[in-house]
Amino acid sequence: MSPDVRINDRQALVHHPSRKRLPTQRWQIAIPQPDKAQELSLSTGLLPLVTQVIINRDIANADEAHTYIEPESLDLPSPLDEFKDLAASVELIKEAIADEEQIAICGDYDADGMTSTALLLRALKHLGAKVDYAIPSRMKDGYGINNRIVEEFAENGVGLILTVDNGISAYEPVARAIELGLSVIITDHHDLPEKLPPADAILNPKLLSDNSPYKGLAGVGVAYILAIATAQSLAKLKGLTNPIMELFTLGTIADLAPLVGVNRRWLKRGLRALPNSQLEGIQALMQVAGIDETQKQLKPDDIGFRLGPRINAVGRIGDPQMVIELLTTDDPGIALERAMQCEGINQHRRQLCEEIEKEAISLVENTPIPWKRDRILVVVAAGWHHGVIGIVASRLVERYGVPVFIGTYEDHQSEETDTDKNKDVLPAPRMIRGSARSIDEFNVFDALNYCSDLLGKFGGHRAAGGFSFPAANLEQVKQKLSEFAHKCLEVEHLKPLVKIDAQASLGQVDYELYQQLEGLQPWGIGNSTPVFWTPNVRIIEQKAIGKTKNHLKLTLQEENSATQIKALAWRWGEYCPLPECLDIAYKLKENHWQGNTSIELELVGVKLPQGQPSNEVTADNLNNLNNLNNLNQQLQKSNVQKAVFSCNGRPYVCSKTNQELRIRNDRGHVLAVSKGDHMGLLGKSRDEAKQVDVRKPPYFQLIKLALRAIAEGK
């Protein structure tokens, strides 16, 4: 670290005394299995670091590793054998097509639901069906098919309804459709309710056995299987597979579906196909997102962080019809126009998220909200857009490491409040509507169910959920959620979790390692990006970058090595400057610049090396720390071995002779230790000093730092 950078960073701290020095984290390092990793390395030809990653994914032997690396070798059972209602679903669609009966698709407003809707629209039109669609309004209807949509379908002469990415919990609307004489096929992937809807056919991977390769399908995956099976039955598969495979790929990754089983197999194909997409909408979307179309294949991050958000943003704060048009049009002009609209909406979504996140953090830290005591974080405010608060909830989980429930107020008034005849009608209660995101040890759906007597609508799964309840119930909801949290969370769980695959030296980080890891793609849920850690890494340079200086760019060097490597730390600007020596956790990234390719690190975790105390800077001792360099220079002019060091942000002066080491703090207390003695004297004078065991903390650490400072000052 250059002196100039250090001075500037300290000056910045004067203006931001509450700035954090290190992110609060807990590390979970996988148990090393060197013998097993070496054995798998010999049988696969992969580096032991890579085989350790494979072992951490519960891959036990060379045959399983081969299937994992080459998922096309997986022997798949027929979907017709796995989904018991698939054959009946195909027959219902074939009959509707033959009778020229109107088919209607009811989708959802997230990326999975919109890509599922577009996929079946394309497929059914390809097969000659008369087909239309409807997507419920996020603002007016909420999630899933409802009675209004069913009755509109019936009025418009629809004979067959297909739900996509919803419907499994819609008992009443499905029953209403059957009552009106409509046939219903439910395609969904959400958790099963106690009572299934009375549909003519239900396709849901949650109905399959746990070892089925189709178990992890998202809604778009179920729609894909239905489309392929129907096309095969009609002998009209030609020209359909590639376009809907691309939509399957887009929706599966954007929905964070587990990348295992058939998802992994089909995504490998889809990611290779996307750079040369046959769909005008995807080509236009890649253009506005700045994705290089010359890539041999896309990566999940290209979808998860670039394409997916631009689609999801429309469902959150815009009109989903825009995305359906984008993904179904064959007109390049319309495609580019819709893609540009998606881009504009996504920019607005990002702005909303940043504003809400800042307001939420301010509420948490300035109110303050006792989330450590409650073991959950509940944040509610007026004026927040409920379409994006789920994203903010995820960011707060990353920041605080605690389950987050975030909500905003909604006023539901009678539609006819301005007429005299309604003067006696009571207004509807003020409601709170929100989203929840979780940590590994906490089940959101179970937590919501625990306080279901206080809620209106709610739903979700282990990691995320949505809810609404009367605002008057807010304090009771907080109390019940905290009760539930105390049943399953310990205090040590309340830190962001960093899962680490293996220890590596920076010298092992090279292009060969990166390429072998890339062979294990696609990364995602169930197959997370590998994370390594390296101890005792020195920060040679660091600076905040970005428009708002919200990110860190660093140059790192491992202890006892001349090798340096570049690194980035996203959204870590508030921790600048980081201490000079750290243990680091990171992912590997490929960087292309001016025709050169290099491997860099993306930091996901840091902590002080074992035994090293925190160096958090506070406003009280900042001036003392700024004088350390000058004081050291003065002491080095003396013949006595002396030095200055800091511990916990406080300066210490130490001196050493052949017989004694003395350490003095800024309050005049002295620790004196004679050579070879495990007892020392602590006090302002020898007459008043008390004996202390220097083998115990904090004395042992102070002695260690003092000796190091003297050695470095020679």
N, C-alpha and C positions, 0 to 999 in steps of 0.2 A: 504494500500500500504506500503510495507516495505521500510525503508530508503535506503537500498542498491539499490532497483529497481529505486527509485526516482533519486538518484545520477547518476546511469548509464544512465537513460533516458535523463537527462539534459546534460550529457556529449555528448550523441549522437546528441542532438540538436545543440551543438556548431559546429559540423561538417556539420550539415544540417540546417542552419538558416532559410531556406525557408520552412521547413517542416510544414505542416498544423496541427493545434491543434485539430480542430473539422471539421467533414464533413459539408459542406453547404447543408442544406435541408429545405424543407417546409413540414409540417405535415398536413395531412387532416384526422381529427378524425371524425368518424361517429357519428351522433347525438344519444346520449343515449336514449333508450326507455324502461326504467326500468319496467313500468307497463305492457307493451306488452310482454317484455321478461319474466316476472314472470308468466303471464298468459299462455304463450306458454310452459314455464317450467313445469307448473302443468299438462298440457295436454299431454306432451311428456315424462316427467320424466328426461329431460336433465337439466343440470346446467344452470342458467340464463346467465352466460357468453357465453355458447354455443348457447343458443337460440338468444342472441343478434347478434351473428355471422350469424345465419340463417336469422334473420330479415334484416340484412345488405345485404343479397343476394336477397332481394325483395320477400321473402317468407312471406305471409301475415297471414296464419292461420294454424291450426293443420293438415288439410287435405293436404295442399300444402307441409307442413314440412314432412309428412309421405311419399309423393311421392318423395320428394327431398332425403330423407334418404334411401328409398327403391325404386329406380327407376324401378325395375322390375314390380312394381304395376302400372306403367304408361300404359294407354290404347292407344296403338299405332295404327294409321291408316295404311292400307296396302301401301307399297311403290308404288304399281301399281296404286293406286288412287292419289298419290301425284305427281309422275313423269309422265307427260302425254306421254312422248316418251319411257317409260320403256318397255311397251309391244312390241312396234315396234322393239326396240333394241334386245329384247330376240328372236323375230322371225328372225331377220337378222342373229344372231349368230347361231341359230338352222339350218337355211337354209345353212349357210356356212359349218357347221359340216356335215350335210347330204350330201352335194355336194362335200365334201372333198376339199373345197376351202381353199386356204391359207389365214390365218388371221394374221395381223401384228399389234403389239402394239407399239405406239409411246409414250414414257414416258418422264420423266424429271430427272435432275441430283440432285435434293434434296431428303431428306429422304421420303417425301410424294410421290414424283414421282417414286422413286426406289421401295418402298414397294408396291405401286399401280401396277407397272409393274410386280413385282414378284407374287403378289396376282392373277392377271388375267392370268399370265403364268401357275401357278399351277392349277387354276380353269379350264381353257380351256383344258389343257392337261388331267385333270381328266375327262372332259366331252368328250374326244376323238377328239379334234380339232387338225388340223395342224396349229401350231402357232409359230411365231418368234417375235422378238422385235427390236427396235432401240431407242437409246437415243441420242439426239443432244449433240455435244461437247460444253461444257461451253466456251472453249477458241476460237473455230472456228465458231460455229453456234450461240451461245447464246441460249436464252430460247425458247422452243416450236417447234412444227412441222414446217418444211419449205419445199420449193419446191424441194430441193435436195433430202430430205428423201422421199417425195411423189413419185418422179420420179424413185428412186431406188426401192421402193416398187413395182411400176408398172412393171419395167423391170424384177423383180424377180417373177412375176406372182401372186402377192397379189390381192385378190378380195375384202377384207374387212379390213379397218383400224379402230382401236380403239385408240383414244387418251386418256391418263390418266394424270390428273393434269395439262393439258394444252389443247389448241385448241380453246377456246372460242373466242379468239381475232385473230385467224389465218384465216382470210377470204380468202386471196389469195391462200395459200397452199391447203385449203379445196376445193376451187373452182377448182384448178388445178387437184385435185384428182377426182372430179366429171367429169371433162372434159376428163380425161383418162379412165373413165368407172369404177372407184372404188366406193364402198360404204363406207361411213364414219359415225362412231358413236363417238360423242364427249362426254367424261366424264371429267368434270372439276368442279372447285368450285370458280374460280376467278370471279372478277366483270364483269358484262356484258357490252360489247361495244354497241355503238349506233346501229350498224348493225350486226346481228348474221350471222355466216358463213352458207353457203348453205348445211349443212350436212343432211344425211338421218335421224339422230336422235341426240338430244342434251339432256344430263342429267346433270343438274347443279342446286344445291340447291338454287342458287340466283334467279332462276325462280319461287320458291315456295313462298307461303304466309309467312309473318313474324312470324306467330304463329305456323308454321309447326315444329314438333319435329325433322325433318330432315334438318332444315335450316342451322345448324352449321357444317355439314359434311365437312371434308377435302376431297381431291381428292381420297384418299384411301378408304374413306367411301362410295363414289359414286361407286367406283369399286367393293366394297364389296356387295353393294345392287344389282348391275348388275350380279355379279357372283352367288349370292344366288338365285335370281329370275330365272336365266337361268337353274341352277341345279334343282330347284323345278319343272320347266316346263318339264324337261327331266327325272324327278324322279331319279336323281342321286346325291342327297344331302348327302347321307351317306358317312362319311369319309372325307368330305370336310370342314364342318363348323368350327371345332376347328383350323385347320392349318391357314385358311384365317382369322379367328377371331384374332389370334395372330399377323398376319401382319397388320390387321386393327388397333390394339392397338398400335403397334410400330410406325406406320406411323402417326396416329392421334395425339399422344402426341408429337412426334418429330416435327410435323408441327405447334405446338402451336394452334391447333384448339380449339374453345370454348368447354368446358366440360359441356355442357348442352344437354337437349333433349336425342336423341338416343345415342349420343356420351357418355354421362354419364352412360346410361344403359348398353351399350355394353362394355365399358371400364371396368366396374366393373367385368364383366365376364372374359374379356381378361386378366386383371391383376392377377386374380386368376389362370388362366390357364398357364401363362408364366413360373412359376418356374418348371413346369413339361412339358415344351414345347415338342410337337411332331416334331418340326423342328430342324434338326441337326444344321443349321446355327445359330439359336437363342441360342441353348444350347452352342455352341462354343463361340458365342459373349459374353454370360454371363460369361463364364469361363475366357476369357481374360480380361473382365472388372472387375473381382473380385466380382461378385454378388453372394451372398449366395443362393444356389439353395434349401436350406431347408426352406426358407421363405414360409409362407402360401400363400402370394401373393406379387407381386411387387408393388412398389409405382411409381407414375408418375415421381418422381425425379430420380428413377433408370433408367428410359428411357431417361428423359430430360437431365440428366447430365452424363450418363454413356453409355447407348447403342446408343442413338440417335446421339451424337457427333461422335462416331466412324463410323457410317454410313454416316453422312453428310460430314465428312472430305474427304471421297473418292470422293463424288460428287464435292467437292470444288477444290481439287488439284490432284485427281487421276482419275482412269477409272471406271465409274459406273458399267461396266460389272462385276467387282469384287464383288460388293454387290448383283447383280442379281444372280450370281452363288452361293454366300453365302446363299441366302434366298430360292433358288430353289433346291439345291442339297440334296440328301438323303444319301450321302456318308460322314461318320463322319470325315474321313481323309481330304477330300477336304474342308469340312466345317471349320475344325480347321485351315487349311492352309490359307484360305481366311480371317478368323477372325484375325489371326496373322498379315496378310498384312494390314487389316483395322487398327489394333492397331498401327502398325508402321507409317502409313500415318497420323493417328490422333496425334501421338507424334510430327511429323513434323509440322502439322497444328498448334498445340499449340505453338511451338517454333516461327513459323512465326507470329502468333498473338501477342505474347509477344514483339517481335522485332518491329513490326509495331506500336503497341500501345505506346511503349517507344518513338519511333521517332515522332509519332503524338503529344504526350503530349509535347515533347520538342519543336516542331514547334509552338504549341499553346502558350506555356508559355515563350518562348525565342525570338520569332520573333518580337513582340507578335502579336497574331491575336485578333482583337477587337470583340470577339463574344458577349459580353454584349451589345455593341453599336449596332451591326448588328442584334442581337436576333436570329441568326443562326450561326452555326460553320461550315465553309467550309475548309477542309484540303485536300490538293493535293500534292503528291510527286511522283517522279519517282521510279521504282523498287519495288513497293508494289504489292503483288499477289492479283488480284481482286477477287479471289475465297474466300479470308478470310477477306477482308476489311469490309464486312457487320458485322462480329462479332466484329471487332474493333470499328465500329460505335456504336454498342450497348453499349460497355464499356465506350465510350466517353460520351454517353448520361447519363449513370449512374454517371459519374464523374462530368460533368458540368451541367446537367439538362437542356440542350438546344438541339433543333433539330440539327442533325449532317448529313452533306453531305461529304463523304470521297471518294476520287478518285485517280486514278493512270494513268500515261500516257501510251498510246499504239500507236506504229508507224505502220500504215498500208501502206506498199509499194506495188508497182506493182509486180506481180509474175515474170515478164520478164524484169527486170531493167538492166540486164547485156548484152543485145544485142543491136547492133547499130540501129536496126529498131525501137527500143523504145526510142531512145535518146531524142525525142521531147515530150514523154509522161510526163505530170506533175505528180509528186508524190502526193499520197493522203495526205490530211491534217493530222497533228498530232492530235490524239484524246485523250480525257479523258474519262475513263469509271469508274463508281463508284456505290456506294450504299448509301442509306439514312435510318436513323432511327429517330423516333420521340418521342415527349412527348404528353400527353393527349390532349392538347389544339391546336395541330398543325397537319394538314392533309398533309401528304407527297405527295400523288397523286395530290391533288389540287395545292400544291406548284410547283410541276414539270409542271403541266399543265399551270400554270401562266407564266412560262418562256419557253413554248413549242416551240416558234419561234426561240429560241437559241439552242435547243437540237436536237439530232439525234433521237435515240430510247429512250423511257422511259416507265415505267410502275410501277404498285404497288398498294398500298391501303393506308388507313389512317396512319398506323403505320410504314410502310417500303416501299422501292421502289428501283428501279435500273435505271440507266440513262447512256447516253453517249452524248458527244458533242465535237465539234472542240476545241482544246486547246486555240485557239485565242479568243474564247468567254468567257473565264474563268471569267474575271472581270465583264462582263455584266451579267453573270449568278449569280455571287455573289450579285450584286446590285439588280437584280430582286427578288432573294430569300429573301433578306433583306427587300425589299419593301413588299413582301407578309407577312413576319413574323411580321412586324410592324402593319399589319392590324388585326392580330389575337392574338398577344402575348403582355402581359404587362410585365414590368420589374420583377414583383413579380413571374411571371411564370418561370423565368430562374433559378430555383433551382431544384435539384432532388426531386421528390415527394414521400413521404412515406404515404401510405394509411393505416389507423389504424382502427381496429374494435371496441375496447373498452379499458377502463382503468381496470387494474387488479393489485392486490397486489401480491408480490412474494410468499406470503403464500398460494395463490390460485393455484399456479402452481404445480400440482401434477399429479400422474399417472391417476387418474379418469378423470381430465380435458383433459389430452392428449388422452386417449382412446375414450372419447366422440367426440372429434374433429376429430379423425381418422375415426370415423363412417361417417363423412361428405365427405370423400375422394370420387373420385379423385380430387386433386387440380390442377388448371391450369387456362387458360384464361376463364373468365366468372365465375369462382369459385376459386378465389385466396386463397392462404394459409392464414389463420387468423393471424393478427398482433395485438398484445396488447402493451400497454404502462404502465409504472410504474414511478411515480415521485420520486425524491429525493433518488436515489440509490447510495450507496457508493461503490467505487471500492476498494476492499480489496487487491487484487493482480492483476497484469497485466503483460504480457510479449509477445513479438513478437515471433512467431513460424513459421515453414516452412523452406525450404532450403534457401529462400531469405528473411526470416523474414517478409513475406508479410501479415501474418495474426496475429490476436490477440487472446490470450487466457486469460480469466478473471475469477476472483471470485468476486461475487457481494453480497451486503447485503442491504436490504431495511432499510430506516430510522425507528427508534423505533422498530426494530425487530432483533432477534438473528439469523434468518434464512439466510443461505448462499446458493448460487446457482452458478454453473459453467456456463460460456458463451463463445461463439466463435464469432468473427467478421471477416468475410472473406474479404481479400484484404484491410484491415484497418491498415496494419503495419506502413504506413506513418503518422498515427495520434497518434502513441505511443510516449509519454504517454498521455492518456486521463486525463482530470481533475478528481479530487477525487470524486466529487459529480455531478450526472447527472440525467436528465430524460432519460429513455431508451425506445426504441421501439424494439420489438422482435417477433420471431416465436418460437414455441416449437419444440424441437428435442429429439428423443429417443437415448440414448447412451448405448452401450453394451461394457463392459470392464471386462475381467477376470470373466465371468459368472454373473456379476452384471448388472442390468439395472437401469438407472437413467434418469430423464428428465433434459435437459439442455436448454439454450436459444441460439438462433442465432440472434445476434444484427443486425438490419437493419437501426436503426436510433438512434441518441443521440442529446440532446441539453442541454444547461445549464438550471437549474431550474429557474422558473419565478422570475424575480427580481435580479438574480445573473449576474453580468457583465462578459464579456469574460475574460478568463485568458490566452489569447494567449501569448506565450513567444517569445520575440524578442532577437536578439543578443545584443542590446543596454542595456537591463536591466537584462540579464541573471545572471550576477555576483551578482547584488543586491539581486535577488531572492534566490540565493544559500546561502546568509548570513542570511536569515530570522530565521532559527531555532536557530543559535547562538545568534542573537540579542534578540530573545524572552527570551532565558535562562537568559541573562544578565538583562533584564528589570524585570523579575519575582523576582530578588533578592531585588528590591526596594519595599518599603511599599506602594508607589503610585500604583494604578491600571493602568498598562500599557501593551501594546501588539503591535505586528507588524502584519500586514496583507497585502495582495496584491490585487490590483484591476486593471484589464486590463494589467496585467503583470508588474505593477509598485508598489514598496513597499511603505507602509505608516506606520508611528508610531503614536499611539494614546495613550492618557492618560485621566483618568477620576477621578474627585473628586465628592463630594456630590453635587456641584453646577455647574460644567462645564465639558464639553467634548471637548478635543482638538485633531485635526487630522492634522498631518504634512506630506507633501509629500517630495520626494527627492530633490526638488528644493527650499525648505525652505518656501513654502507657507503654512499657517496655517488656518484651519477652526475651529473657536471657537463658541460653542453653549451653552448658559446658559440653565439650567434645566427649562422645561416648555415653552421655547420661540420658536416661529416658525421662527424667524429671527436670522441669525448668522453673524459673522464677518469673512471675508476672506482677507488675505494679509500677507505680511512678517512682519508687525508690526501693533499694534493696531492703531497707528496714521495714517497709510496709508490704513488701512483695509476698505473695502466696505461691505455694508450690502447685504446679499443674503437670499432668501427664502429657508430654508432647507427642505421644504416639496417637493421641485421640484428636478428632476434629474439634475446632478448626486449626489447632496449633500445628499439626503435621503438615497440612496444606500450606500454611504460611511459611514454614521452614523450607519446604520444597520450592516454593516460588522465590523465596529469598536467595537460596543457593543458586537457582537457575539465573536470577537477575545478576548476581555477582559474577557467575561464570561467563555470561554473555557480555558483561562490561569489561572483561580483561582485555 
